[in-house]
Amino acid sequence: MADMSPLFRRNDRRTDKQTAPEKPQSHRGHLVTLIRKPGCHLCDDAHAVIEKVCGELGVPWEEKDITQDEELYQKYWEQIPVVLVDGKQHTFWRVNEQRLRKALT
């Protein structure tokens, strides 16, 4: 019976290890959206942070130009740049790398 217990624990560990690679995949379930406008230096700063964090975590991201979308313009024109995580507003003006990373993990 003592032999069964270590084997049982080993099997549990293997199961945990098999599920461990899925955590990065769960990050990929997120989508980060940067709403920006041309010529905006804060937007360029936000782009750099998002590119770094999403690249490291394997999270997809996109950019939307506020000047090309009337609905985005009406909603966010005073807050550019705006970052959405999974369609919900995460931040605006300045993107904090640690806060974004935490939201995605």
Biopython code that builds the backbone (N, CA, C, O; Angstrom):
import numpy as np
from Bio.PDB.StructureBuilder import StructureBuilder

atoms = [
    (1, "MET", "N", (0.817, -1.191, 0.000)),
    (1, "MET", "CA", (0.000, 0.000, 0.000)),
    (1, "MET", "C", (0.863, 1.258, 0.000)),
    (1, "MET", "O", (0.486, 2.277, -0.578)),
    (2, "ALA", "N", (2.030, 1.182, 0.654)),
    (2, "ALA", "CA", (2.939, 2.321, 0.658)),
    (2, "ALA", "C", (3.440, 2.620, -0.746)),
    (2, "ALA", "O", (3.708, 3.773, -1.082)),
    (3, "ASP", "N", (3.568, 1.568, -1.577)),
    (3, "ASP", "CA", (4.006, 1.777, -2.952)),
    (3, "ASP", "C", (2.959, 2.515, -3.776)),
    (3, "ASP", "O", (3.302, 3.254, -4.699)),
    (4, "MET", "N", (1.692, 2.320, -3.450)),
    (4, "MET", "CA", (0.634, 2.966, -4.230)),
    (4, "MET", "C", (0.596, 4.471, -3.988)),
    (4, "MET", "O", (0.315, 5.244, -4.903)),
    (5, "SER", "N", (0.873, 4.876, -2.781)),
    (5, "SER", "CA", (0.783, 6.293, -2.470)),
    (5, "SER", "C", (1.768, 7.131, -3.277)),
    (5, "SER", "O", (1.360, 8.135, -3.862)),
    (6, "PRO", "N", (3.079, 6.755, -3.334)),
    (6, "PRO", "CA", (3.999, 7.548, -4.150)),
    (6, "PRO", "C", (3.632, 7.517, -5.639)),
    (6, "PRO", "O", (3.762, 8.525, -6.333)),
    (7, "LEU", "N", (3.178, 6.369, -6.120)),
    (7, "LEU", "CA", (2.790, 6.310, -7.520)),
    (7, "LEU", "C", (1.598, 7.223, -7.789)),
    (7, "LEU", "O", (1.533, 7.914, -8.805)),
    (8, "PHE", "N", (0.666, 7.202, -6.852)),
    (8, "PHE", "CA", (-0.510, 8.063, -6.997)),
    (8, "PHE", "C", (-0.088, 9.526, -7.039)),
    (8, "PHE", "O", (-0.583, 10.300, -7.858)),
    (9, "ARG", "N", (0.827, 9.897, -6.152)),
    (9, "ARG", "CA", (1.297, 11.283, -6.139)),
    (9, "ARG", "C", (2.046, 11.625, -7.422)),
    (9, "ARG", "O", (1.910, 12.729, -7.949)),
    (10, "ARG", "N", (2.824, 10.688, -7.918)),
    (10, "ARG", "CA", (3.542, 10.950, -9.175)),
    (10, "ARG", "C", (2.550, 11.187, -10.317)),
    (10, "ARG", "O", (2.733, 12.078, -11.146)),
    (11, "ASN", "N", (1.508, 10.375, -10.339)),
    (11, "ASN", "CA", (0.509, 10.572, -11.388)),
    (11, "ASN", "C", (-0.155, 11.934, -11.267)),
    (11, "ASN", "O", (-0.419, 12.589, -12.275)),
    (12, "ASP", "N", (-0.427, 12.364, -10.037)),
    (12, "ASP", "CA", (-1.009, 13.695, -9.844)),
    (12, "ASP", "C", (-0.064, 14.768, -10.337)),
    (12, "ASP", "O", (-0.492, 15.734, -10.969)),
    (13, "ARG", "N", (1.212, 14.608, -10.055)),
    (13, "ARG", "CA", (2.199, 15.602, -10.506)),
    (13, "ARG", "C", (2.254, 15.649, -12.018)),
    (13, "ARG", "O", (2.331, 16.724, -12.613)),
    (14, "ARG", "N", (2.215, 14.484, -12.637)),
    (14, "ARG", "CA", (2.238, 14.479, -14.104)),
    (14, "ARG", "C", (1.006, 15.182, -14.659)),
    (14, "ARG", "O", (1.087, 15.908, -15.649)),
    (15, "THR", "N", (-0.114, 14.964, -14.025)),
    (15, "THR", "CA", (-1.333, 15.638, -14.466)),
    (15, "THR", "C", (-1.165, 17.149, -14.328)),
    (15, "THR", "O", (-1.547, 17.899, -15.227)),
    (16, "ASP", "N", (-0.589, 17.606, -13.196)),
    (16, "ASP", "CA", (-0.349, 19.040, -13.015)),
    (16, "ASP", "C", (0.581, 19.569, -14.090)),
    (16, "ASP", "O", (0.361, 20.654, -14.628)),
    (17, "LYS", "N", (1.622, 18.805, -14.407)),
    (17, "LYS", "CA", (2.561, 19.258, -15.424)),
    (17, "LYS", "C", (1.908, 19.302, -16.791)),
    (17, "LYS", "O", (2.232, 20.158, -17.614)),
    (18, "GLN", "N", (0.983, 18.374, -17.036)),
    (18, "GLN", "CA", (0.297, 18.383, -18.316)),
    (18, "GLN", "C", (-0.608, 19.606, -18.434)),
    (18, "GLN", "O", (-0.794, 20.131, -19.532)),
    (19, "THR", "N", (-1.163, 20.058, -17.339)),
    (19, "THR", "CA", (-2.032, 21.232, -17.402)),
    (19, "THR", "C", (-1.235, 22.530, -17.331)),
    (19, "THR", "O", (-1.743, 23.578, -17.730)),
    (20, "ALA", "N", (-0.008, 22.487, -16.837)),
    (20, "ALA", "CA", (0.794, 23.700, -16.706)),
    (20, "ALA", "C", (0.986, 24.433, -18.030)),
    (20, "ALA", "O", (0.880, 25.659, -18.051)),
    (21, "PRO", "N", (1.266, 23.733, -19.151)),
    (21, "PRO", "CA", (1.421, 24.468, -20.403)),
    (21, "PRO", "C", (0.153, 25.190, -20.848)),
    (21, "PRO", "O", (0.227, 26.089, -21.686)),
    (22, "GLU", "N", (-0.997, 24.823, -20.315)),
    (22, "GLU", "CA", (-2.228, 25.483, -20.713)),
    (22, "GLU", "C", (-2.324, 26.894, -20.153)),
    (22, "GLU", "O", (-3.080, 27.706, -20.686)),
    (23, "LYS", "N", (-1.586, 27.214, -19.100)),
    (23, "LYS", "CA", (-1.652, 28.571, -18.550)),
    (23, "LYS", "C", (-1.253, 29.617, -19.576)),
    (23, "LYS", "O", (-1.961, 30.614, -19.716)),
    (24, "PRO", "N", (-0.135, 29.440, -20.312)),
    (24, "PRO", "CA", (0.148, 30.432, -21.350)),
    (24, "PRO", "C", (-0.955, 30.487, -22.403)),
    (24, "PRO", "O", (-1.237, 31.558, -22.942)),
    (25, "GLN", "N", (-1.579, 29.357, -22.704)),
    (25, "GLN", "CA", (-2.663, 29.368, -23.670)),
    (25, "GLN", "C", (-3.830, 30.191, -23.140)),
    (25, "GLN", "O", (-4.519, 30.860, -23.910)),
    (26, "SER", "N", (-4.059, 30.145, -21.817)),
    (26, "SER", "CA", (-5.146, 30.941, -21.265)),
    (26, "SER", "C", (-4.855, 32.433, -21.431)),
    (26, "SER", "O", (-5.784, 33.230, -21.564)),
    (27, "HIS", "N", (-3.567, 32.822, -21.424)),
    (27, "HIS", "CA", (-3.218, 34.212, -21.701)),
    (27, "HIS", "C", (-3.641, 34.568, -23.122)),
    (27, "HIS", "O", (-4.085, 35.683, -23.396)),
    (28, "ARG", "N", (-3.494, 33.604, -24.010)),
    (28, "ARG", "CA", (-3.848, 33.854, -25.399)),
    (28, "ARG", "C", (-5.350, 34.044, -25.570)),
    (28, "ARG", "O", (-5.801, 34.534, -26.605)),
    (29, "GLY", "N", (-6.123, 33.658, -24.563)),
    (29, "GLY", "CA", (-7.560, 33.867, -24.605)),
    (29, "GLY", "C", (-7.919, 35.334, -24.467)),
    (29, "GLY", "O", (-9.045, 35.733, -24.762)),
    (30, "HIS", "N", (-6.974, 36.132, -24.023)),
    (30, "HIS", "CA", (-7.193, 37.578, -23.880)),
    (30, "HIS", "C", (-6.962, 38.275, -25.214)),
    (30, "HIS", "O", (-6.296, 37.745, -26.103)),
    (31, "LEU", "N", (-7.512, 39.447, -25.331)),
    (31, "LEU", "CA", (-7.230, 40.326, -26.461)),
    (31, "LEU", "C", (-7.058, 41.732, -25.916)),
    (31, "LEU", "O", (-7.932, 42.252, -25.222)),
    (32, "VAL", "N", (-5.937, 42.335, -26.231)),
    (32, "VAL", "CA", (-5.657, 43.708, -25.827)),
    (32, "VAL", "C", (-5.882, 44.599, -27.045)),
    (32, "VAL", "O", (-5.416, 44.300, -28.144)),
    (33, "THR", "N", (-6.600, 45.688, -26.833)),
    (33, "THR", "CA", (-6.872, 46.643, -27.910)),
    (33, "THR", "C", (-6.345, 48.009, -27.496)),
    (33, "THR", "O", (-6.670, 48.519, -26.424)),
    (34, "LEU", "N", (-5.537, 48.580, -28.352)),
    (34, "LEU", "CA", (-5.040, 49.941, -28.151)),
    (34, "LEU", "C", (-5.825, 50.861, -29.075)),
    (34, "LEU", "O", (-5.781, 50.720, -30.297)),
    (35, "ILE", "N", (-6.535, 51.792, -28.484)),
    (35, "ILE", "CA", (-7.266, 52.797, -29.257)),
    (35, "ILE", "C", (-6.398, 54.050, -29.267)),
    (35, "ILE", "O", (-6.084, 54.613, -28.218)),
    (36, "ARG", "N", (-6.020, 54.472, -30.458)),
    (36, "ARG", "CA", (-5.045, 55.552, -30.590)),
    (36, "ARG", "C", (-5.403, 56.478, -31.731)),
    (36, "ARG", "O", (-6.381, 56.264, -32.448)),
    (37, "LYS", "N", (-4.594, 57.509, -31.884)),
    (37, "LYS", "CA", (-4.749, 58.390, -33.039)),
    (37, "LYS", "C", (-3.361, 58.715, -33.581)),
    (37, "LYS", "O", (-2.380, 58.640, -32.841)),
    (38, "PRO", "N", (-3.264, 59.068, -34.838)),
    (38, "PRO", "CA", (-1.973, 59.397, -35.442)),
    (38, "PRO", "C", (-1.334, 60.619, -34.774)),
    (38, "PRO", "O", (-2.024, 61.561, -34.384)),
    (39, "GLY", "N", (-0.018, 60.582, -34.653)),
    (39, "GLY", "CA", (0.722, 61.717, -34.127)),
    (39, "GLY", "C", (0.658, 61.889, -32.619)),
    (39, "GLY", "O", (1.031, 62.943, -32.104)),
    (40, "CYS", "N", (0.201, 60.890, -31.915)),
    (40, "CYS", "CA", (0.041, 60.970, -30.459)),
    (40, "CYS", "C", (1.237, 60.299, -29.776)),
    (40, "CYS", "O", (1.422, 59.087, -29.893)),
    (41, "HIS", "N", (2.047, 61.090, -29.065)),
    (41, "HIS", "CA", (3.243, 60.519, -28.426)),
    (41, "HIS", "C", (2.872, 59.569, -27.285)),
    (41, "HIS", "O", (3.576, 58.585, -27.061)),
    (42, "LEU", "N", (1.783, 59.840, -26.560)),
    (42, "LEU", "CA", (1.346, 58.909, -25.513)),
    (42, "LEU", "C", (0.897, 57.584, -26.127)),
    (42, "LEU", "O", (1.077, 56.522, -25.532)),
    (43, "CYS", "N", (0.317, 57.658, -27.310)),
    (43, "CYS", "CA", (-0.093, 56.439, -28.015)),
    (43, "CYS", "C", (1.136, 55.617, -28.402)),
    (43, "CYS", "O", (1.123, 54.389, -28.308)),
    (44, "ASP", "N", (2.185, 56.291, -28.832)),
    (44, "ASP", "CA", (3.430, 55.590, -29.163)),
    (44, "ASP", "C", (4.017, 54.908, -27.931)),
    (44, "ASP", "O", (4.502, 53.780, -28.014)),
    (45, "ASP", "N", (3.974, 55.591, -26.794)),
    (45, "ASP", "CA", (4.460, 55.000, -25.537)),
    (45, "ASP", "C", (3.627, 53.777, -25.158)),
    (45, "ASP", "O", (4.169, 52.744, -24.765)),
    (46, "ALA", "N", (2.301, 53.903, -25.279)),
    (46, "ALA", "CA", (1.410, 52.793, -24.959)),
    (46, "ALA", "C", (1.674, 51.608, -25.885)),
    (46, "ALA", "O", (1.688, 50.457, -25.448)),
    (47, "HIS", "N", (1.880, 51.899, -27.152)),
    (47, "HIS", "CA", (2.193, 50.856, -28.137)),
    (47, "HIS", "C", (3.412, 50.048, -27.712)),
    (47, "HIS", "O", (3.398, 48.819, -27.764)),
    (48, "ALA", "N", (4.460, 50.739, -27.293)),
    (48, "ALA", "CA", (5.697, 50.063, -26.893)),
    (48, "ALA", "C", (5.477, 49.141, -25.695)),
    (48, "ALA", "O", (5.990, 48.022, -25.668)),
    (49, "VAL", "N", (4.723, 49.603, -24.716)),
    (49, "VAL", "CA", (4.454, 48.782, -23.522)),
    (49, "VAL", "C", (3.616, 47.566, -23.888)),
    (49, "VAL", "O", (3.920, 46.447, -23.476)),
    (50, "ILE", "N", (2.569, 47.788, -24.658)),
    (50, "ILE", "CA", (1.678, 46.690, -25.043)),
    (50, "ILE", "C", (2.422, 45.665, -25.889)),
    (50, "ILE", "O", (2.277, 44.459, -25.687)),
    (51, "GLU", "N", (3.210, 46.144, -26.825)),
    (51, "GLU", "CA", (3.991, 45.250, -27.678)),
    (51, "GLU", "C", (4.921, 44.378, -26.841)),
    (51, "GLU", "O", (5.042, 43.180, -27.096)),
    (52, "LYS", "N", (5.572, 44.964, -25.855)),
    (52, "LYS", "CA", (6.493, 44.223, -24.994)),
    (52, "LYS", "C", (5.753, 43.183, -24.148)),
    (52, "LYS", "O", (6.102, 42.003, -24.173)),
    (53, "VAL", "N", (4.749, 43.609, -23.412)),
    (53, "VAL", "CA", (4.038, 42.723, -22.488)),
    (53, "VAL", "C", (3.315, 41.607, -23.250)),
    (53, "VAL", "O", (3.429, 40.434, -22.896)),
    (54, "CYS", "N", (2.589, 41.971, -24.271)),
    (54, "CYS", "CA", (1.844, 40.968, -25.036)),
    (54, "CYS", "C", (2.787, 40.011, -25.758)),
    (54, "CYS", "O", (2.502, 38.819, -25.876)),
    (55, "GLY", "N", (3.897, 40.532, -26.234)),
    (55, "GLY", "CA", (4.888, 39.673, -26.881)),
    (55, "GLY", "C", (5.473, 38.651, -25.920)),
    (55, "GLY", "O", (5.636, 37.482, -26.269)),
    (56, "GLU", "N", (5.784, 39.093, -24.720)),
    (56, "GLU", "CA", (6.360, 38.193, -23.721)),
    (56, "GLU", "C", (5.350, 37.149, -23.246)),
    (56, "GLU", "O", (5.725, 36.012, -22.957)),
    (57, "LEU", "N", (4.080, 37.526, -23.163)),
    (57, "LEU", "CA", (3.058, 36.618, -22.642)),
    (57, "LEU", "C", (2.340, 35.830, -23.740)),
    (57, "LEU", "O", (1.565, 34.921, -23.444)),
    (58, "GLY", "N", (2.590, 36.169, -24.981)),
    (58, "GLY", "CA", (1.906, 35.497, -26.074)),
    (58, "GLY", "C", (0.441, 35.884, -26.200)),
    (58, "GLY", "O", (-0.388, 35.079, -26.622)),
    (59, "VAL", "N", (0.129, 37.116, -25.833)),
    (59, "VAL", "CA", (-1.243, 37.601, -25.885)),
    (59, "VAL", "C", (-1.435, 38.408, -27.171)),
    (59, "VAL", "O", (-0.628, 39.292, -27.461)),
    (60, "PRO", "N", (-2.479, 38.126, -27.944)),
    (60, "PRO", "CA", (-2.717, 38.918, -29.155)),
    (60, "PRO", "C", (-3.199, 40.321, -28.808)),
    (60, "PRO", "O", (-3.852, 40.543, -27.789)),
    (61, "TRP", "N", (-2.861, 41.251, -29.680)),
    (61, "TRP", "CA", (-3.305, 42.622, -29.475)),
    (61, "TRP", "C", (-3.541, 43.280, -30.820)),
    (61, "TRP", "O", (-3.062, 42.820, -31.857)),
    (62, "GLU", "N", (-4.284, 44.359, -30.774)),
    (62, "GLU", "CA", (-4.633, 45.089, -31.986)),
    (62, "GLU", "C", (-4.645, 46.578, -31.698)),
    (62, "GLU", "O", (-4.690, 47.010, -30.546)),
    (63, "GLU", "N", (-4.605, 47.349, -32.769)),
    (63, "GLU", "CA", (-4.717, 48.800, -32.657)),
    (63, "GLU", "C", (-5.929, 49.255, -33.448)),
    (63, "GLU", "O", (-6.244, 48.704, -34.502)),
    (64, "LYS", "N", (-6.605, 50.268, -32.924)),
    (64, "LYS", "CA", (-7.712, 50.886, -33.645)),
    (64, "LYS", "C", (-7.475, 52.386, -33.662)),
    (64, "LYS", "O", (-7.125, 52.989, -32.647)),
    (65, "ASP", "N", (-7.670, 52.972, -34.822)),
    (65, "ASP", "CA", (-7.482, 54.404, -35.030)),
    (65, "ASP", "C", (-8.796, 55.120, -34.725)),
    (65, "ASP", "O", (-9.801, 54.909, -35.404)),
    (66, "ILE", "N", (-8.776, 55.955, -33.712)),
    (66, "ILE", "CA", (-9.983, 56.657, -33.282)),
    (66, "ILE", "C", (-10.520, 57.598, -34.366)),
    (66, "ILE", "O", (-11.712, 57.906, -34.389)),
    (67, "THR", "N", (-9.650, 58.047, -35.250)),
    (67, "THR", "CA", (-10.097, 58.957, -36.308)),
    (67, "THR", "C", (-10.851, 58.219, -37.415)),
    (67, "THR", "O", (-11.449, 58.850, -38.286)),
    (68, "GLN", "N", (-10.824, 56.890, -37.381)),
    (68, "GLN", "CA", (-11.494, 56.100, -38.403)),
    (68, "GLN", "C", (-12.781, 55.443, -37.903)),
    (68, "GLN", "O", (-13.428, 54.703, -38.643)),
    (69, "ASP", "N", (-13.151, 55.711, -36.651)),
    (69, "ASP", "CA", (-14.314, 55.048, -36.061)),
    (69, "ASP", "C", (-15.096, 56.050, -35.216)),
    (69, "ASP", "O", (-14.653, 56.434, -34.134)),
    (70, "GLU", "N", (-16.236, 56.463, -35.702)),
    (70, "GLU", "CA", (-17.043, 57.491, -35.032)),
    (70, "GLU", "C", (-17.452, 57.069, -33.619)),
    (70, "GLU", "O", (-17.430, 57.889, -32.700)),
    (71, "GLU", "N", (-17.819, 55.817, -33.440)),
    (71, "GLU", "CA", (-18.245, 55.337, -32.121)),
    (71, "GLU", "C", (-17.102, 55.415, -31.111)),
    (71, "GLU", "O", (-17.294, 55.870, -29.983)),
    (72, "LEU", "N", (-15.915, 54.970, -31.518)),
    (72, "LEU", "CA", (-14.748, 55.068, -30.628)),
    (72, "LEU", "C", (-14.428, 56.532, -30.338)),
    (72, "LEU", "O", (-14.093, 56.886, -29.208)),
    (73, "TYR", "N", (-14.533, 57.375, -31.355)),
    (73, "TYR", "CA", (-14.254, 58.796, -31.175)),
    (73, "TYR", "C", (-15.182, 59.402, -30.129)),
    (73, "TYR", "O", (-14.724, 60.101, -29.224)),
    (74, "GLN", "N", (-16.463, 59.144, -30.244)),
    (74, "GLN", "CA", (-17.438, 59.697, -29.301)),
    (74, "GLN", "C", (-17.202, 59.201, -27.875)),
    (74, "GLN", "O", (-17.390, 59.943, -26.911)),
    (75, "LYS", "N", (-16.794, 57.963, -27.755)),
    (75, "LYS", "CA", (-16.641, 57.359, -26.430)),
    (75, "LYS", "C", (-15.313, 57.725, -25.749)),
    (75, "LYS", "O", (-15.279, 57.927, -24.535)),
    (76, "TYR", "N", (-14.226, 57.812, -26.519)),
    (76, "TYR", "CA", (-12.895, 57.899, -25.910)),
    (76, "TYR", "C", (-12.064, 59.124, -26.289)),
    (76, "TYR", "O", (-10.905, 59.201, -25.882)),
    (77, "TRP", "N", (-12.594, 60.082, -27.044)),
    (77, "TRP", "CA", (-11.744, 61.143, -27.593)),
    (77, "TRP", "C", (-10.961, 61.919, -26.547)),
    (77, "TRP", "O", (-9.892, 62.439, -26.866)),
    (78, "GLU", "N", (-11.439, 62.020, -25.321)),
    (78, "GLU", "CA", (-10.708, 62.757, -24.284)),
    (78, "GLU", "C", (-9.703, 61.892, -23.532)),
    (78, "GLU", "O", (-8.957, 62.409, -22.700)),
    (79, "GLN", "N", (-9.665, 60.613, -23.798)),
    (79, "GLN", "CA", (-8.842, 59.696, -23.007)),
    (79, "GLN", "C", (-7.710, 59.045, -23.794)),
    (79, "GLN", "O", (-7.010, 58.202, -23.232)),
    (80, "ILE", "N", (-7.500, 59.370, -25.000)),
    (80, "ILE", "CA", (-6.523, 58.703, -25.859)),
    (80, "ILE", "C", (-5.126, 58.778, -25.263)),
    (80, "ILE", "O", (-4.749, 59.840, -24.768)),
    (81, "PRO", "N", (-4.347, 57.720, -25.283)),
    (81, "PRO", "CA", (-4.691, 56.373, -25.725)),
    (81, "PRO", "C", (-5.512, 55.629, -24.677)),
    (81, "PRO", "O", (-5.409, 55.887, -23.478)),
    (82, "VAL", "N", (-6.316, 54.714, -25.157)),
    (82, "VAL", "CA", (-7.131, 53.870, -24.284)),
    (82, "VAL", "C", (-6.738, 52.427, -24.542)),
    (82, "VAL", "O", (-6.540, 52.020, -25.686)),
    (83, "VAL", "N", (-6.625, 51.658, -23.468)),
    (83, "VAL", "CA", (-6.314, 50.235, -23.585)),
    (83, "VAL", "C", (-7.500, 49.440, -23.075)),
    (83, "VAL", "O", (-7.980, 49.651, -21.961)),
    (84, "LEU", "N", (-7.963, 48.527, -23.907)),
    (84, "LEU", "CA", (-9.023, 47.608, -23.536)),
    (84, "LEU", "C", (-8.424, 46.217, -23.365)),
    (84, "LEU", "O", (-7.564, 45.804, -24.143)),
    (85, "VAL", "N", (-8.874, 45.509, -22.359)),
    (85, "VAL", "CA", (-8.518, 44.096, -22.198)),
    (85, "VAL", "C", (-9.830, 43.339, -22.290)),
    (85, "VAL", "O", (-10.733, 43.519, -21.472)),
    (86, "ASP", "N", (-9.913, 42.497, -23.294)),
    (86, "ASP", "CA", (-11.130, 41.719, -23.547)),
    (86, "ASP", "C", (-12.353, 42.620, -23.690)),
    (86, "ASP", "O", (-13.443, 42.285, -23.227)),
    (87, "GLY", "N", (-12.159, 43.761, -24.334)),
    (87, "GLY", "CA", (-13.266, 44.663, -24.616)),
    (87, "GLY", "C", (-13.645, 45.604, -23.489)),
    (87, "GLY", "O", (-14.523, 46.450, -23.659)),
    (88, "LYS", "N", (-12.996, 45.470, -22.340)),
    (88, "LYS", "CA", (-13.297, 46.346, -21.202)),
    (88, "LYS", "C", (-12.135, 47.308, -20.987)),
    (88, "LYS", "O", (-10.969, 46.932, -21.115)),
    (89, "GLN", "N", (-12.469, 48.556, -20.656)),
    (89, "GLN", "CA", (-11.421, 49.553, -20.475)),
    (89, "GLN", "C", (-10.514, 49.176, -19.311)),
    (89, "GLN", "O", (-10.961, 48.961, -18.184)),
    (90, "HIS", "N", (-9.236, 49.106, -19.622)),
    (90, "HIS", "CA", (-8.218, 48.781, -18.622)),
    (90, "HIS", "C", (-7.554, 50.056, -18.102)),
    (90, "HIS", "O", (-7.364, 50.218, -16.897)),
    (91, "THR", "N", (-7.209, 50.946, -19.009)),
    (91, "THR", "CA", (-6.532, 52.182, -18.622)),
    (91, "THR", "C", (-6.627, 53.201, -19.754)),
    (91, "THR", "O", (-7.096, 52.891, -20.850)),
    (92, "PHE", "N", (-6.176, 54.414, -19.471)),
    (92, "PHE", "CA", (-6.062, 55.436, -20.505)),
    (92, "PHE", "C", (-4.887, 56.342, -20.174)),
    (92, "PHE", "O", (-4.382, 56.334, -19.051)),
    (93, "TRP", "N", (-4.459, 57.115, -21.145)),
    (93, "TRP", "CA", (-3.322, 58.029, -21.106)),
    (93, "TRP", "C", (-1.988, 57.323, -20.941)),
    (93, "TRP", "O", (-1.173, 57.346, -21.864)),
    (94, "ARG", "N", (-1.739, 56.705, -19.815)),
    (94, "ARG", "CA", (-0.448, 56.027, -19.592)),
    (94, "ARG", "C", (-0.690, 54.562, -19.262)),
    (94, "ARG", "O", (-1.602, 54.227, -18.506)),
    (95, "VAL", "N", (0.145, 53.682, -19.841)),
    (95, "VAL", "CA", (0.004, 52.249, -19.614)),
    (95, "VAL", "C", (1.105, 51.803, -18.660)),
    (95, "VAL", "O", (2.290, 51.981, -18.941)),
    (96, "ASN", "N", (0.709, 51.227, -17.540)),
    (96, "ASN", "CA", (1.648, 50.706, -16.563)),
    (96, "ASN", "C", (1.935, 49.249, -16.907)),
    (96, "ASN", "O", (1.032, 48.412, -16.926)),
    (97, "GLU", "N", (3.203, 48.960, -17.176)),
    (97, "GLU", "CA", (3.595, 47.621, -17.614)),
    (97, "GLU", "C", (3.196, 46.542, -16.600)),
    (97, "GLU", "O", (2.639, 45.514, -16.985)),
    (98, "GLN", "N", (3.469, 46.763, -15.329)),
    (98, "GLN", "CA", (3.159, 45.755, -14.304)),
    (98, "GLN", "C", (1.648, 45.543, -14.161)),
    (98, "GLN", "O", (1.190, 44.414, -13.985)),
    (99, "ARG", "N", (0.896, 46.607, -14.235)),
    (99, "ARG", "CA", (-0.566, 46.495, -14.115)),
    (99, "ARG", "C", (-1.154, 45.739, -15.296)),
    (99, "ARG", "O", (-2.055, 44.919, -15.116)),
    (100, "LEU", "N", (-0.661, 46.001, -16.496)),
    (100, "LEU", "CA", (-1.129, 45.287, -17.677)),
    (100, "LEU", "C", (-0.764, 43.808, -17.587)),
    (100, "LEU", "O", (-1.582, 42.933, -17.874)),
    (101, "ARG", "N", (0.471, 43.547, -17.188)),
    (101, "ARG", "CA", (0.919, 42.160, -17.044)),
    (101, "ARG", "C", (0.034, 41.410, -16.042)),
    (101, "ARG", "O", (-0.350, 40.266, -16.284)),
    (102, "LYS", "N", (-0.280, 42.049, -14.937)),
    (102, "LYS", "CA", (-1.120, 41.423, -13.910)),
    (102, "LYS", "C", (-2.528, 41.127, -14.450)),
    (102, "LYS", "O", (-3.107, 40.085, -14.141)),
    (103, "ALA", "N", (-3.062, 42.032, -15.242)),
    (103, "ALA", "CA", (-4.395, 41.840, -15.809)),
    (103, "ALA", "C", (-4.426, 40.669, -16.786)),
    (103, "ALA", "O", (-5.476, 40.065, -17.001)),
    (104, "LEU", "N", (-3.291, 40.353, -17.371)),
    (104, "LEU", "CA", (-3.233, 39.299, -18.383)),
    (104, "LEU", "C", (-2.796, 37.951, -17.843)),
    (104, "LEU", "O", (-2.827, 36.950, -18.559)),
    (105, "THR", "N", (-2.383, 37.921, -16.568)),
    (105, "THR", "CA", (-1.930, 36.639, -15.999)),
    (105, "THR", "C", (-2.853, 36.153, -14.915)),
    (105, "THR", "O", (-2.618, 35.093, -14.334)),
]
sb = StructureBuilder()
sb.init_structure("model")
sb.init_model(0)
sb.init_chain("A")
sb.init_seg("    ")
for serial, (resi, resn, name, xyz) in enumerate(atoms, 1):
    if name == "N":
        sb.init_residue(resn, " ", resi, " ")
    sb.init_atom(name, np.array(xyz, "f"), 0.0, 1.0, " ", f" {name:<3s}", serial, name[0])
structure = sb.get_structure()
